[in-house]
Amino acid sequence: MQDINIKITDRNGETHELVAPTDMAMNLMEVIRSYELAEEGTIGICGGMAMCASCQCYILSDHKLPEISADEEAMLAEAFYVEDNSRLGCQIQITSELDGLEVELAPES
C-alpha cells in the first residue's frame, strides 16, 4: 500500500495539499477530520453512516469513483447545495486509484 496525494478546498476557499494513507481503511470524511479542515462538529456528524450529509463535497477531478449507493443518493436528495458532482465523503474509501483526487467541501447546511 502507498500514501496518495489529495487536494481539498475547505469551506473558506483555502486549498490544502494532503497525503492520505491507503492502508488504514479511511474514507475521505475521516481524512478531512484528521487534518481538521472543517470546524469540529460540522463534518461527519453521523459518524460516516450516510445519514447526515455534513460531509458533502464536490468532486473536481475526473476520478472514477464507486457507484452511489441508495443510502447516499437518498441523503443527497435531502441535502442543501447539491450539485451534479456532489458526493458524501464518508462513502469514498481512500484507495491508491484516488491519487490526485481534488475535492471541495460543500457549504455547511
Backbone as XML, in Angstrom:
<?xml version="1.0"?>
<chain id="A" units="angstrom">
  <residue number="1" name="MET">
    <atom name="N" x="0.843" y="-1.189" z="0.000"/>
    <atom name="CA" x="0.000" y="0.000" z="0.000"/>
    <atom name="C" x="0.886" y="1.249" z="0.000"/>
  </residue>
  <residue number="2" name="GLN">
    <atom name="N" x="0.279" y="2.335" z="-0.418"/>
    <atom name="CA" x="1.033" y="3.582" z="-0.513"/>
    <atom name="C" x="0.173" y="4.743" z="-0.038"/>
  </residue>
  <residue number="3" name="ASP">
    <atom name="N" x="0.815" y="5.842" z="0.228"/>
    <atom name="CA" x="0.085" y="7.070" z="0.519"/>
    <atom name="C" x="-0.249" y="7.743" z="-0.802"/>
  </residue>
  <residue number="4" name="ILE">
    <atom name="N" x="-1.348" y="8.489" z="-0.819"/>
    <atom name="CA" x="-1.738" y="9.212" z="-2.026"/>
    <atom name="C" x="-1.820" y="10.700" z="-1.724"/>
  </residue>
  <residue number="5" name="ASN">
    <atom name="N" x="-1.780" y="11.507" z="-2.766"/>
    <atom name="CA" x="-1.910" y="12.958" z="-2.644"/>
    <atom name="C" x="-3.324" y="13.360" z="-3.018"/>
  </residue>
  <residue number="6" name="ILE">
    <atom name="N" x="-3.901" y="14.236" z="-2.201"/>
    <atom name="CA" x="-5.265" y="14.735" z="-2.412"/>
    <atom name="C" x="-5.246" y="16.244" z="-2.224"/>
  </residue>
  <residue number="7" name="LYS">
    <atom name="N" x="-6.046" y="16.957" z="-3.026"/>
    <atom name="CA" x="-6.242" y="18.397" z="-2.833"/>
    <atom name="C" x="-7.666" y="18.611" z="-2.342"/>
  </residue>
  <residue number="8" name="ILE">
    <atom name="N" x="-7.783" y="19.293" z="-1.211"/>
    <atom name="CA" x="-9.093" y="19.575" z="-0.631"/>
    <atom name="C" x="-9.218" y="21.073" z="-0.408"/>
  </residue>
  <residue number="9" name="THR">
    <atom name="N" x="-10.275" y="21.653" z="-0.963"/>
    <atom name="CA" x="-10.571" y="23.058" z="-0.739"/>
    <atom name="C" x="-11.588" y="23.121" z="0.392"/>
  </residue>
  <residue number="10" name="ASP">
    <atom name="N" x="-11.211" y="23.820" z="1.475"/>
    <atom name="CA" x="-12.087" y="23.885" z="2.645"/>
    <atom name="C" x="-13.216" y="24.885" z="2.435"/>
  </residue>
  <residue number="11" name="ARG">
    <atom name="N" x="-14.046" y="25.056" z="3.440"/>
    <atom name="CA" x="-15.224" y="25.933" z="3.330"/>
    <atom name="C" x="-14.861" y="27.415" z="3.321"/>
  </residue>
  <residue number="12" name="ASN">
    <atom name="N" x="-13.601" y="27.739" z="3.579"/>
    <atom name="CA" x="-13.134" y="29.125" z="3.493"/>
    <atom name="C" x="-12.469" y="29.408" z="2.151"/>
  </residue>
  <residue number="13" name="GLY">
    <atom name="N" x="-12.435" y="28.399" z="1.268"/>
    <atom name="CA" x="-11.838" y="28.575" z="-0.048"/>
    <atom name="C" x="-10.347" y="28.323" z="-0.111"/>
  </residue>
  <residue number="14" name="GLU">
    <atom name="N" x="-9.754" y="27.865" z="0.987"/>
    <atom name="CA" x="-8.319" y="27.574" z="1.005"/>
    <atom name="C" x="-8.077" y="26.129" z="0.555"/>
  </residue>
  <residue number="15" name="THR">
    <atom name="N" x="-7.145" y="25.943" z="-0.377"/>
    <atom name="CA" x="-6.833" y="24.604" z="-0.880"/>
    <atom name="C" x="-5.660" y="24.022" z="-0.117"/>
  </residue>
  <residue number="16" name="HIS">
    <atom name="N" x="-5.817" y="22.780" z="0.307"/>
    <atom name="CA" x="-4.804" y="22.066" z="1.083"/>
    <atom name="C" x="-4.346" y="20.857" z="0.282"/>
  </residue>
  <residue number="17" name="GLU">
    <atom name="N" x="-3.043" y="20.685" z="0.151"/>
    <atom name="CA" x="-2.485" y="19.501" z="-0.487"/>
    <atom name="C" x="-2.094" y="18.539" z="0.619"/>
  </residue>
  <residue number="18" name="LEU">
    <atom name="N" x="-2.754" y="17.374" z="0.642"/>
    <atom name="CA" x="-2.598" y="16.430" z="1.737"/>
    <atom name="C" x="-2.038" y="15.101" z="1.270"/>
  </residue>
  <residue number="19" name="VAL">
    <atom name="N" x="-1.513" y="14.368" z="2.223"/>
    <atom name="CA" x="-1.114" y="12.990" z="1.991"/>
    <atom name="C" x="-2.071" y="12.125" z="2.807"/>
  </residue>
  <residue number="20" name="ALA">
    <atom name="N" x="-2.677" y="11.134" z="2.137"/>
    <atom name="CA" x="-3.634" y="10.256" z="2.805"/>
    <atom name="C" x="-3.174" y="8.809" z="2.677"/>
  </residue>
  <residue number="21" name="PRO">
    <atom name="N" x="-3.249" y="8.055" z="3.770"/>
    <atom name="CA" x="-2.815" y="6.651" z="3.724"/>
    <atom name="C" x="-3.871" y="5.761" z="3.069"/>
  </residue>
  <residue number="22" name="THR">
    <atom name="N" x="-3.416" y="4.781" z="2.324"/>
    <atom name="CA" x="-4.356" y="3.830" z="1.727"/>
    <atom name="C" x="-4.441" y="2.539" z="2.536"/>
  </residue>
  <residue number="23" name="ASP">
    <atom name="N" x="-3.651" y="2.426" z="3.598"/>
    <atom name="CA" x="-3.603" y="1.177" z="4.365"/>
    <atom name="C" x="-4.311" y="1.256" z="5.714"/>
  </residue>
  <residue number="24" name="MET">
    <atom name="N" x="-5.162" y="2.266" z="5.903"/>
    <atom name="CA" x="-5.832" y="2.418" z="7.191"/>
    <atom name="C" x="-7.351" y="2.325" z="7.080"/>
  </residue>
  <residue number="25" name="ALA">
    <atom name="N" x="-7.865" y="1.936" z="5.907"/>
    <atom name="CA" x="-9.308" y="1.792" z="5.684"/>
    <atom name="C" x="-10.062" y="3.085" z="5.999"/>
  </residue>
  <residue number="26" name="MET">
    <atom name="N" x="-9.446" y="4.224" z="5.685"/>
    <atom name="CA" x="-10.083" y="5.522" z="5.940"/>
    <atom name="C" x="-10.948" y="5.920" z="4.746"/>
  </residue>
  <residue number="27" name="ASN">
    <atom name="N" x="-11.935" y="6.763" z="5.034"/>
    <atom name="CA" x="-12.702" y="7.371" z="3.956"/>
    <atom name="C" x="-12.342" y="8.857" z="3.883"/>
  </residue>
  <residue number="28" name="LEU">
    <atom name="N" x="-12.837" y="9.521" z="2.866"/>
    <atom name="CA" x="-12.493" y="10.927" z="2.648"/>
    <atom name="C" x="-12.911" y="11.803" z="3.823"/>
  </residue>
  <residue number="29" name="MET">
    <atom name="N" x="-14.069" y="11.562" z="4.388"/>
    <atom name="CA" x="-14.527" y="12.345" z="5.544"/>
    <atom name="C" x="-13.555" y="12.218" z="6.707"/>
  </residue>
  <residue number="30" name="GLU">
    <atom name="N" x="-13.045" y="11.014" z="6.949"/>
    <atom name="CA" x="-12.102" y="10.807" z="8.050"/>
    <atom name="C" x="-10.781" y="11.526" z="7.797"/>
  </residue>
  <residue number="31" name="VAL">
    <atom name="N" x="-10.349" y="11.572" z="6.545"/>
    <atom name="CA" x="-9.130" y="12.319" z="6.208"/>
    <atom name="C" x="-9.346" y="13.801" z="6.485"/>
  </residue>
  <residue number="32" name="ILE">
    <atom name="N" x="-10.492" y="14.321" z="6.069"/>
    <atom name="CA" x="-10.810" y="15.738" z="6.299"/>
    <atom name="C" x="-10.827" y="16.037" z="7.799"/>
  </residue>
  <residue number="33" name="ARG">
    <atom name="N" x="-11.420" y="15.161" z="8.574"/>
    <atom name="CA" x="-11.452" y="15.352" z="10.025"/>
    <atom name="C" x="-10.057" y="15.258" z="10.634"/>
  </residue>
  <residue number="34" name="SER">
    <atom name="N" x="-9.256" y="14.306" z="10.181"/>
    <atom name="CA" x="-7.930" y="14.135" z="10.779"/>
    <atom name="C" x="-7.025" y="15.334" z="10.505"/>
  </residue>
  <residue number="35" name="TYR">
    <atom name="N" x="-7.228" y="16.005" z="9.391"/>
    <atom name="CA" x="-6.451" y="17.210" z="9.086"/>
    <atom name="C" x="-7.131" y="18.481" z="9.615"/>
  </residue>
  <residue number="36" name="GLU">
    <atom name="N" x="-8.270" y="18.319" z="10.283"/>
    <atom name="CA" x="-9.024" y="19.433" z="10.883"/>
    <atom name="C" x="-9.327" y="20.524" z="9.858"/>
  </residue>
  <residue number="37" name="LEU">
    <atom name="N" x="-9.865" y="20.113" z="8.695"/>
    <atom name="CA" x="-10.182" y="21.064" z="7.631"/>
    <atom name="C" x="-11.597" y="21.617" z="7.731"/>
  </residue>
  <residue number="38" name="ALA">
    <atom name="N" x="-12.347" y="21.159" z="8.700"/>
    <atom name="CA" x="-13.686" y="21.691" z="8.970"/>
    <atom name="C" x="-13.815" y="21.846" z="10.478"/>
  </residue>
  <residue number="39" name="GLU">
    <atom name="N" x="-14.602" y="22.831" z="10.879"/>
    <atom name="CA" x="-14.789" y="23.066" z="12.315"/>
    <atom name="C" x="-15.330" y="21.825" z="12.998"/>
  </residue>
  <residue number="40" name="GLU">
    <atom name="N" x="-14.843" y="21.566" z="14.194"/>
    <atom name="CA" x="-15.313" y="20.438" z="14.994"/>
    <atom name="C" x="-16.840" y="20.463" z="15.082"/>
  </residue>
  <residue number="41" name="GLY">
    <atom name="N" x="-17.453" y="19.326" z="14.860"/>
    <atom name="CA" x="-18.905" y="19.227" z="14.955"/>
    <atom name="C" x="-19.648" y="19.634" z="13.699"/>
  </residue>
  <residue number="42" name="THR">
    <atom name="N" x="-18.918" y="19.932" z="12.602"/>
    <atom name="CA" x="-19.602" y="20.339" z="11.373"/>
    <atom name="C" x="-19.428" y="19.337" z="10.244"/>
  </residue>
  <residue number="43" name="ILE">
    <atom name="N" x="-18.696" y="18.272" z="10.479"/>
    <atom name="CA" x="-18.485" y="17.262" z="9.433"/>
    <atom name="C" x="-18.461" y="15.878" z="10.066"/>
  </residue>
  <residue number="44" name="GLY">
    <atom name="N" x="-19.129" y="14.944" z="9.409"/>
    <atom name="CA" x="-19.167" y="13.575" z="9.922"/>
    <atom name="C" x="-20.001" y="13.432" z="11.173"/>
  </residue>
  <residue number="45" name="ILE">
    <atom name="N" x="-21.061" y="14.194" z="11.265"/>
    <atom name="CA" x="-21.901" y="14.206" z="12.464"/>
    <atom name="C" x="-22.495" y="12.827" z="12.749"/>
  </residue>
  <residue number="46" name="CYS">
    <atom name="N" x="-22.857" y="12.089" z="11.685"/>
    <atom name="CA" x="-23.467" y="10.763" z="11.879"/>
    <atom name="C" x="-22.423" y="9.666" z="12.039"/>
  </residue>
  <residue number="47" name="GLY">
    <atom name="N" x="-21.155" y="10.036" z="11.985"/>
    <atom name="CA" x="-20.094" y="9.051" z="12.142"/>
    <atom name="C" x="-19.768" y="8.276" z="10.883"/>
  </residue>
  <residue number="48" name="GLY">
    <atom name="N" x="-20.225" y="8.763" z="9.746"/>
    <atom name="CA" x="-19.893" y="8.104" z="8.487"/>
    <atom name="C" x="-20.902" y="7.075" z="8.035"/>
  </residue>
  <residue number="49" name="MET">
    <atom name="N" x="-22.143" y="7.224" z="8.445"/>
    <atom name="CA" x="-23.183" y="6.252" z="8.109"/>
    <atom name="C" x="-24.082" y="6.702" z="6.950"/>
  </residue>
  <residue number="50" name="ALA">
    <atom name="N" x="-23.710" y="7.780" z="6.245"/>
    <atom name="CA" x="-24.519" y="8.331" z="5.143"/>
    <atom name="C" x="-25.912" y="8.740" z="5.620"/>
  </residue>
  <residue number="51" name="MET">
    <atom name="N" x="-25.956" y="9.349" z="6.817"/>
    <atom name="CA" x="-27.239" y="9.731" z="7.393"/>
    <atom name="C" x="-27.367" y="11.220" z="7.698"/>
  </residue>
  <residue number="52" name="CYS">
    <atom name="N" x="-26.366" y="12.049" z="7.296"/>
    <atom name="CA" x="-26.490" y="13.463" z="7.667"/>
    <atom name="C" x="-26.054" y="14.439" z="6.579"/>
  </residue>
  <residue number="53" name="ALA">
    <atom name="N" x="-25.254" y="14.032" z="5.625"/>
    <atom name="CA" x="-24.748" y="14.874" z="4.530"/>
    <atom name="C" x="-23.831" y="16.005" z="4.994"/>
  </residue>
  <residue number="54" name="SER">
    <atom name="N" x="-23.355" y="15.966" z="6.229"/>
    <atom name="CA" x="-22.445" y="17.019" z="6.690"/>
    <atom name="C" x="-21.077" y="16.918" z="6.017"/>
  </residue>
  <residue number="55" name="CYS">
    <atom name="N" x="-20.784" y="15.787" z="5.391"/>
    <atom name="CA" x="-19.500" y="15.600" z="4.714"/>
    <atom name="C" x="-19.631" y="15.733" z="3.193"/>
  </residue>
  <residue number="56" name="GLN">
    <atom name="N" x="-20.724" y="16.338" z="2.753"/>
    <atom name="CA" x="-20.909" y="16.504" z="1.311"/>
    <atom name="C" x="-19.747" y="17.293" z="0.711"/>
  </residue>
  <residue number="57" name="CYS">
    <atom name="N" x="-19.277" y="16.834" z="-0.421"/>
    <atom name="CA" x="-18.205" y="17.533" z="-1.109"/>
    <atom name="C" x="-18.458" y="17.465" z="-2.609"/>
  </residue>
  <residue number="58" name="TYR">
    <atom name="N" x="-17.771" y="18.327" z="-3.325"/>
    <atom name="CA" x="-17.855" y="18.367" z="-4.780"/>
    <atom name="C" x="-16.586" y="17.746" z="-5.338"/>
  </residue>
  <residue number="59" name="ILE">
    <atom name="N" x="-16.733" y="16.776" z="-6.199"/>
    <atom name="CA" x="-15.593" y="16.116" z="-6.821"/>
    <atom name="C" x="-15.169" y="16.960" z="-8.015"/>
  </residue>
  <residue number="60" name="LEU">
    <atom name="N" x="-13.962" y="17.517" z="-7.971"/>
    <atom name="CA" x="-13.480" y="18.426" z="-9.006"/>
    <atom name="C" x="-12.638" y="17.723" z="-10.064"/>
  </residue>
  <residue number="61" name="SER">
    <atom name="N" x="-12.046" y="16.601" z="-9.723"/>
    <atom name="CA" x="-11.222" y="15.855" z="-10.681"/>
    <atom name="C" x="-12.084" y="14.786" z="-11.349"/>
  </residue>
  <residue number="62" name="ASP">
    <atom name="N" x="-11.532" y="14.153" z="-12.369"/>
    <atom name="CA" x="-12.323" y="13.174" z="-13.124"/>
    <atom name="C" x="-12.008" y="11.732" z="-12.739"/>
  </residue>
  <residue number="63" name="HIS">
    <atom name="N" x="-11.809" y="11.498" z="-11.456"/>
    <atom name="CA" x="-11.530" y="10.147" z="-10.969"/>
    <atom name="C" x="-12.785" y="9.276" z="-11.053"/>
  </residue>
  <residue number="64" name="LYS">
    <atom name="N" x="-12.571" y="8.016" z="-11.328"/>
    <atom name="CA" x="-13.663" y="7.040" z="-11.326"/>
    <atom name="C" x="-13.926" y="6.660" z="-9.875"/>
  </residue>
  <residue number="65" name="LEU">
    <atom name="N" x="-15.117" y="6.987" z="-9.403"/>
    <atom name="CA" x="-15.488" y="6.692" z="-8.018"/>
    <atom name="C" x="-16.485" y="5.540" z="-7.988"/>
  </residue>
  <residue number="66" name="PRO">
    <atom name="N" x="-16.616" y="4.889" z="-6.839"/>
    <atom name="CA" x="-17.625" y="3.831" z="-6.722"/>
    <atom name="C" x="-19.024" y="4.394" z="-6.990"/>
  </residue>
  <residue number="67" name="GLU">
    <atom name="N" x="-19.911" y="3.530" z="-7.447"/>
    <atom name="CA" x="-21.301" y="3.923" z="-7.684"/>
    <atom name="C" x="-21.905" y="4.506" z="-6.401"/>
  </residue>
  <residue number="68" name="ILE">
    <atom name="N" x="-22.825" y="5.431" z="-6.582"/>
    <atom name="CA" x="-23.541" y="5.989" z="-5.433"/>
    <atom name="C" x="-24.529" y="4.940" z="-4.930"/>
  </residue>
  <residue number="69" name="SER">
    <atom name="N" x="-24.476" y="4.652" z="-3.636"/>
    <atom name="CA" x="-25.409" y="3.685" z="-3.045"/>
    <atom name="C" x="-26.784" y="4.334" z="-2.898"/>
  </residue>
  <residue number="70" name="ALA">
    <atom name="N" x="-27.784" y="3.519" z="-2.676"/>
    <atom name="CA" x="-29.145" y="4.024" z="-2.480"/>
    <atom name="C" x="-29.206" y="4.945" z="-1.265"/>
  </residue>
  <residue number="71" name="ASP">
    <atom name="N" x="-28.482" y="4.589" z="-0.185"/>
    <atom name="CA" x="-28.470" y="5.424" z="1.023"/>
    <atom name="C" x="-27.840" y="6.788" z="0.746"/>
  </residue>
  <residue number="72" name="GLU">
    <atom name="N" x="-26.721" y="6.781" z="0.015"/>
    <atom name="CA" x="-26.059" y="8.045" z="-0.303"/>
    <atom name="C" x="-26.943" y="8.896" z="-1.209"/>
  </residue>
  <residue number="73" name="GLU">
    <atom name="N" x="-27.552" y="8.283" z="-2.192"/>
    <atom name="CA" x="-28.437" y="9.014" z="-3.109"/>
    <atom name="C" x="-29.620" y="9.625" z="-2.364"/>
  </residue>
  <residue number="74" name="ALA">
    <atom name="N" x="-30.197" y="8.874" z="-1.435"/>
    <atom name="CA" x="-31.324" y="9.375" z="-0.643"/>
    <atom name="C" x="-30.906" y="10.563" z="0.219"/>
  </residue>
  <residue number="75" name="MET">
    <atom name="N" x="-29.714" y="10.473" z="0.812"/>
    <atom name="CA" x="-29.235" y="11.566" z="1.659"/>
    <atom name="C" x="-28.959" y="12.813" z="0.832"/>
  </residue>
  <residue number="76" name="LEU">
    <atom name="N" x="-28.343" y="12.652" z="-0.332"/>
    <atom name="CA" x="-28.072" y="13.807" z="-1.195"/>
    <atom name="C" x="-29.365" y="14.441" z="-1.703"/>
  </residue>
  <residue number="77" name="ALA">
    <atom name="N" x="-30.408" y="13.632" z="-1.855"/>
    <atom name="CA" x="-31.703" y="14.161" z="-2.312"/>
    <atom name="C" x="-32.308" y="15.120" z="-1.291"/>
  </residue>
  <residue number="78" name="GLU">
    <atom name="N" x="-31.899" y="14.983" z="-0.033"/>
    <atom name="CA" x="-32.428" y="15.836" z="1.033"/>
    <atom name="C" x="-31.460" y="16.946" z="1.454"/>
  </residue>
  <residue number="79" name="ALA">
    <atom name="N" x="-30.245" y="16.921" z="0.942"/>
    <atom name="CA" x="-29.211" y="17.870" z="1.371"/>
    <atom name="C" x="-29.348" y="19.216" z="0.662"/>
  </residue>
  <residue number="80" name="PHE">
    <atom name="N" x="-28.719" y="20.227" z="1.226"/>
    <atom name="CA" x="-28.647" y="21.553" z="0.632"/>
    <atom name="C" x="-27.407" y="21.646" z="-0.254"/>
  </residue>
  <residue number="81" name="TYR">
    <atom name="N" x="-27.395" y="22.566" z="-1.184"/>
    <atom name="CA" x="-26.238" y="22.894" z="-2.028"/>
    <atom name="C" x="-25.747" y="21.711" z="-2.873"/>
  </residue>
  <residue number="82" name="VAL">
    <atom name="N" x="-26.642" y="20.806" z="-3.223"/>
    <atom name="CA" x="-26.254" y="19.634" z="-4.013"/>
    <atom name="C" x="-26.022" y="20.039" z="-5.464"/>
  </residue>
  <residue number="83" name="GLU">
    <atom name="N" x="-24.916" y="19.545" z="-6.011"/>
    <atom name="CA" x="-24.552" y="19.758" z="-7.420"/>
    <atom name="C" x="-24.436" y="18.394" z="-8.096"/>
  </residue>
  <residue number="84" name="ASP">
    <atom name="N" x="-24.261" y="18.401" z="-9.409"/>
    <atom name="CA" x="-24.110" y="17.141" z="-10.151"/>
    <atom name="C" x="-22.896" y="16.342" z="-9.692"/>
  </residue>
  <residue number="85" name="ASN">
    <atom name="N" x="-21.878" y="17.023" z="-9.179"/>
    <atom name="CA" x="-20.652" y="16.353" z="-8.747"/>
    <atom name="C" x="-20.593" y="16.148" z="-7.228"/>
  </residue>
  <residue number="86" name="SER">
    <atom name="N" x="-21.737" y="16.247" z="-6.551"/>
    <atom name="CA" x="-21.778" y="16.055" z="-5.093"/>
    <atom name="C" x="-21.653" y="14.585" z="-4.728"/>
  </residue>
  <residue number="87" name="ARG">
    <atom name="N" x="-20.896" y="14.336" z="-3.692"/>
    <atom name="CA" x="-20.781" y="13.001" z="-3.089"/>
    <atom name="C" x="-20.632" y="13.189" z="-1.590"/>
  </residue>
  <residue number="88" name="LEU">
    <atom name="N" x="-20.900" y="12.136" z="-0.833"/>
    <atom name="CA" x="-20.655" y="12.143" z="0.602"/>
    <atom name="C" x="-19.255" y="11.599" z="0.844"/>
  </residue>
  <residue number="89" name="GLY">
    <atom name="N" x="-18.431" y="12.372" z="1.517"/>
    <atom name="CA" x="-17.051" y="11.968" z="1.775"/>
    <atom name="C" x="-16.942" y="10.668" z="2.539"/>
  </residue>
  <residue number="90" name="CYS">
    <atom name="N" x="-17.939" y="10.378" z="3.378"/>
    <atom name="CA" x="-17.889" y="9.147" z="4.171"/>
    <atom name="C" x="-18.071" y="7.903" z="3.313"/>
  </residue>
  <residue number="91" name="GLN">
    <atom name="N" x="-18.520" y="8.076" z="2.096"/>
    <atom name="CA" x="-18.765" y="6.936" z="1.216"/>
    <atom name="C" x="-17.648" y="6.719" z="0.201"/>
  </residue>
  <residue number="92" name="ILE">
    <atom name="N" x="-16.577" y="7.507" z="0.299"/>
    <atom name="CA" x="-15.454" y="7.393" z="-0.631"/>
    <atom name="C" x="-14.243" y="6.861" z="0.130"/>
  </residue>
  <residue number="93" name="GLN">
    <atom name="N" x="-13.944" y="5.590" z="-0.084"/>
    <atom name="CA" x="-12.809" y="4.956" z="0.573"/>
    <atom name="C" x="-11.508" y="5.427" z="-0.071"/>
  </residue>
  <residue number="94" name="ILE">
    <atom name="N" x="-10.497" y="5.655" z="0.749"/>
    <atom name="CA" x="-9.195" y="6.090" z="0.246"/>
    <atom name="C" x="-8.448" y="4.877" z="-0.315"/>
  </residue>
  <residue number="95" name="THR">
    <atom name="N" x="-8.239" y="4.891" z="-1.629"/>
    <atom name="CA" x="-7.531" y="3.812" z="-2.312"/>
    <atom name="C" x="-6.457" y="4.434" z="-3.200"/>
  </residue>
  <residue number="96" name="SER">
    <atom name="N" x="-5.536" y="3.616" z="-3.650"/>
    <atom name="CA" x="-4.446" y="4.124" z="-4.485"/>
    <atom name="C" x="-4.966" y="4.705" z="-5.802"/>
  </residue>
  <residue number="97" name="GLU">
    <atom name="N" x="-6.125" y="4.259" z="-6.272"/>
    <atom name="CA" x="-6.713" y="4.795" z="-7.501"/>
    <atom name="C" x="-7.131" y="6.259" z="-7.366"/>
  </residue>
  <residue number="98" name="LEU">
    <atom name="N" x="-7.225" y="6.750" z="-6.146"/>
    <atom name="CA" x="-7.658" y="8.135" z="-5.927"/>
    <atom name="C" x="-6.505" y="9.122" z="-5.831"/>
  </residue>
  <residue number="99" name="ASP">
    <atom name="N" x="-5.288" y="8.681" z="-6.148"/>
    <atom name="CA" x="-4.149" y="9.590" z="-6.122"/>
    <atom name="C" x="-4.436" y="10.776" z="-7.040"/>
  </residue>
  <residue number="100" name="GLY">
    <atom name="N" x="-4.258" y="11.996" z="-6.515"/>
    <atom name="CA" x="-4.514" y="13.209" z="-7.281"/>
    <atom name="C" x="-5.950" y="13.702" z="-7.187"/>
  </residue>
  <residue number="101" name="LEU">
    <atom name="N" x="-6.784" y="13.056" z="-6.391"/>
    <atom name="CA" x="-8.181" y="13.468" z="-6.232"/>
    <atom name="C" x="-8.256" y="14.922" z="-5.787"/>
  </residue>
  <residue number="102" name="GLU">
    <atom name="N" x="-9.206" y="15.669" z="-6.363"/>
    <atom name="CA" x="-9.434" y="17.059" z="-5.971"/>
    <atom name="C" x="-10.897" y="17.225" z="-5.591"/>
  </residue>
  <residue number="103" name="VAL">
    <atom name="N" x="-11.136" y="17.742" z="-4.393"/>
    <atom name="CA" x="-12.498" y="17.950" z="-3.912"/>
    <atom name="C" x="-12.624" y="19.308" z="-3.228"/>
  </residue>
  <residue number="104" name="GLU">
    <atom name="N" x="-13.853" y="19.752" z="-3.140"/>
    <atom name="CA" x="-14.171" y="20.990" z="-2.421"/>
    <atom name="C" x="-15.293" y="20.661" z="-1.446"/>
  </residue>
  <residue number="105" name="LEU">
    <atom name="N" x="-15.169" y="21.094" z="-0.197"/>
    <atom name="CA" x="-16.215" y="20.861" z="0.786"/>
    <atom name="C" x="-17.422" y="21.730" z="0.450"/>
  </residue>
  <residue number="106" name="ALA">
    <atom name="N" x="-18.599" y="21.137" z="0.501"/>
    <atom name="CA" x="-19.824" y="21.888" z="0.283"/>
    <atom name="C" x="-20.052" y="22.819" z="1.471"/>
  </residue>
  <residue number="107" name="PRO">
    <atom name="N" x="-20.778" y="23.915" z="1.247"/>
    <atom name="CA" x="-21.052" y="24.816" z="2.381"/>
    <atom name="C" x="-21.783" y="24.070" z="3.496"/>
  </residue>
  <residue number="108" name="GLU">
    <atom name="N" x="-21.603" y="24.543" z="4.708"/>
    <atom name="CA" x="-22.297" y="23.936" z="5.847"/>
    <atom name="C" x="-23.772" y="24.253" z="5.727"/>
  </residue>
  <residue number="109" name="SER">
    <atom name="N" x="-24.628" y="23.233" z="5.938"/>
    <atom name="CA" x="-26.067" y="23.488" z="5.786"/>
    <atom name="C" x="-26.746" y="23.847" z="7.074"/>
  </residue>
</chain>
